[in-house]
Amino acid sequence: MPPPDAGWERRFVADPARTREAAEIYAGAGFEVRSVPARPGDQAGGAMRDGCETCWLAQAFGFQVIYTRQPGPGGQPVPRSGGEP
């Protein structure tokens, strides 16, 4: 799954349990939340750890990249380019 479209802010990379926990916290704070599977490019350059170019642990344990954005006017989800929220 590709990263979300423009308007989404990348927060951090987390294991599945922390992803669920963070999603609940961000949603409770009023954010829309999406998570996508971590890819090798998500791990380099400090996303997980500097120099972790081929960190198999992130993929083996299902690490996710968490993205958030503010809801649209009236609290409604902002449609993605495909028309769905």
Secondary structure, 3 states (H helix, E strand, C coil): CCCCCCCCEEEEEECHHHHHHHHHHHHHCCCEEEEEECCHHHHCCCCCCCCCCCCHHHHHCCCEEEEEECCCHHHCCCCCCCCCC
